Amino acid sequence: MVCDNSAKTPIVSEASFNMRSCDSQIIVRSTHACYGFTLNPLFRWIEAQKVFLGVALIVSGLYLGILGKKQFKLSICMIGGIVFTLLSSLFLFTVFLSRSSPPSAGWIIMGVCTFLSIFVGLALAYFSKVGAAVAAGWGGVALGLILYNTFVYKIDTNGQVVFWIFIVLMGGIFAGLAFVIFWHIIILATSFAGAYAVIRGISLYAGGFPGELEIVDLIKNNKLETMPVTFYAYMAGFVVLSVLFAYAQFRLFGTHSESDKVG
């Protein structure tokens, strides 16, 4: 395959045969052979490590969903670290890795990002108002991802603009609400984030829950007709878990604390 941006339709050469090596060769020139900026390297790595990451997502999701408000500072630290690790590794995997990169390269990048995320999480826990906004925003993003997969994708014509506007908007709304109805939104945000983590962790083993960026790519290439039936089972699980987590936190911990002034 040879990159040729002018070849919208593949151009196939005649077969050539090397008598000495007994090899035959066909050259295909196509725009599809050209490198494109893609988010796939990180998700290929995640798929390869799903045994470990699935457990990590389920455990962290249960923790956030049940103890998000009770262990507020630790929850902020955890969410801040997860957000930093995801964003930084997404950038590094996309820029530096390819299919030919050795498996160790992915572990090195993820290890460095995770190490740095510890300091980011601690900083957000110290500046807890900022950290609370980040935690609430991440809960909004988790809810936004589910809503996008459920019905918003149907109005997304190019798989980019609507997706990013909707996700950023949901995150921004929840982050802003953290300054107005603090403990209410923290409970809801950690419930949504926890439920999403549990459901996504289960899907790494069971399958049938397409990644959001995979859906964006399908829409962009006009290949998405409808969501798989299994997705709606995951969606129902997300709703049930979110309600149970929120109910448990409101019931056990209420909407006040010993000090309602968070640093």
N, C-alpha and C positions, 0 to 999 in steps of 0.2 A: 504494500500500500504506500503510495506516494502522495504527499500533501500537494494539492493544486486548488487554490481558492476559486479559480475560474471554472472548475469542473463541477458544476452543480449536479450533473448526472455523471456517474462514474464512467471513465474512459478505460476500457480494457484492451490491453495489447494482445497481439497474437502470441501463442505459446512458443517459447524457444526451448531448444533441447541441447544440452551439453553432452556430447558423445563421450568425453573423457570421464566426467563424473557421474554420468547417467542421471543428471538432474534436469527437471523441466521447470520453467519459470514463466509466470504470468504477472505483468505489472498492471496495477489498477491505480489510476490517478483520480483523486476525488477530494472534494472539500471536507468530506467526513473523516479523512485521514489527518487533518490538520489539528494541532493541539488547541484546546480551548480551556479557558479558566473554568475549573470545575471544583465542586465541593466533595467529589466522590472519595478521594483518598482517606479522609477521616472516617467516613462511614464504612468503607471497606475494612479499615482497621478495627472499628467497633464490632463489625460482624464477625471478624476473626477472633475477637476476644470476648464474645458474648457470654461465655460461661462465667467469667469473673464479673463483668460489668452488669450482668443481669442481677446477680446477688447484691452487688453494691447499690444498684438503683432501688431494689425492693426494700432493703434494710433502711437506706437513707429516707426513702419515701414514707415508710411506716413511722420512723422517728419524727419526721417533720409533721406528718399528719396528726400524730397523737400528742406530741410534746412541743409543737411549734411555739406556743405562747409560754408554756411553763419554762422551757429552756431557751428563752428568747435570744440571749446573746450568742449561745452556741448555734442556734438556728441561723442567725444572721451570718455568723462566721462560715457555716457550712454552705449556705446558699451563695454567699459572696465568692467563696472558693470555687464552687461548681460553675458559676457564671464566668469567672475569669478563666478557669481551665478550659471550658467549652469554647469561648471566643478566641483565646490565644492559640489553642491547639488547632482550631478550625483554620485560622490564618496560616499557621506554620505548616500544617499538613498540606494545605492547598498550594502553597507557594513552593515548598521544598520537596515534597514527596511525589513519586510516580509509581506505576506498576512495577518498575524495575528496582525500586528501593528495597533494601534488606529489611526483614521484620524488626531487627533491633533498632532501626531508625525511628520507627513509630514509638517504641517504648522509651527511647531517649527523650524525644520531644514531649511525650505525655508525662514522663517523670519530672522534667524541668518545669513544665507548666504547673504540675501539681504542687511541686515544692514552692514555687513562687506564689501559688494561690493561698498558701498558709498565711503569708504575710498580708496579702490583700484581705483575706477573711478576718484576720485579727484587727486590721486597721478599720474595717467597716464595723466590727463589733465595738471598737473603742468610740468611733464617731457614730453612735448608734442611730441617730436620726437619719443620717445618710444611709447607713446600713439597712434601716427599716424600710426606707424607700426602695432600695435595691431588692430586698426580700419581697416586698409587696409587688414590685414591678415584675419580678420573676413569676410570682403566682398569677399575675395577669397574663403574662406570656403563655404560661401553661394552659390557662383557660382559653386563651385566644387560639392556640394550636388546635385544641379539640373543636372549637367552634368553626374554625376555618375548614378542618377536615369534614365537618358535619354538613355544612351548607354554604359557607362563604365562598368556597372554591368554585361554586357554580356560576358566580358572577365574575370570576377572574379569567380574563381572556388571554393574558400573555404569561401568567404564572410568575410574575415578578412584582409589579406595582401594587396590586391589591393585597397580596400576601404581606409584603413588608409594611405597608401603611397600616393594615389591620393589626398586625402583631405589635408594632411599635405603639400604636394607639392604645391597645389594651394594656400594655406594660406601663405606658405613661399615665393612664387613668388610675390604675391601682397604686402607682408610686405617689401620685398626687393625693389620693384619698388617705394615704398613710399619715399625712400631716393634719387631716381633718377628723377622721374617726379611727384613731390609732389602733386600739386593740381589736376592734371589730375587723378591720381590714387585715391585720396581721393574722388573725385566726383564719379568715377566709383564704388569704393568700397561701399560708402554709398548708392548709387543707387541699387547695387546688394543686399546689406544687407537689405535695406528698402523694396525692392520688395519681397524678400524671406519672411520677417516677415509678410507682408500683406497677401501673399498667404498662408503661414502656418496658420495664424490666421483665415482666411476664411475656411480653410480645417477642423479646429477644429469643426466648425458648420456643414459644408456641407459633410464632409467625402470624401473618395475616393482618398486621398493623403497619401499613406503609409509612415510611418516614415523610415528614412534612416537605423536606426539600426534594425528595423523590417525586412527590405529587406535583410540586412546582415545576420540576423538569418535564413531567408528563404533560402538564398543561401547556407548557412552552412549546412542546413538539406536537401538540394536538393528538395525544395518544391516550388521554384519560376520558373514559366514557362515564364510569360511575365508580363509586367506592366499593371495595369487596364487602360481602355480607358480614365477614368476620369483624370488620371495623366497627359495625354498629353494636356488636357484643362488647367490644372494648370500650366504646363510648358509654354504654349502659353501666359497665363496671366503673368507669371514671365518675359518673354521676353518683352512683351508690356510695362509692368510697368517699367522695368529696362531702356528701351529706353526713355520712357517719363520722368522719374526722371532725367536721365543723361542729356537729352536735356534741360530740365527746368533749371538745375543747371548751365550747360555751358552757356546757354543763359542769365540767370539772373545775375550770379555772375562771370562768366569768369574763367580764370585759373591763375589769379594773385590776390594779396591782398595788403593792404596798407603796409604790411611788409611780404615779402616772406621768411624771416628768422624766422622759428618757433623754439621756445626754445627747 
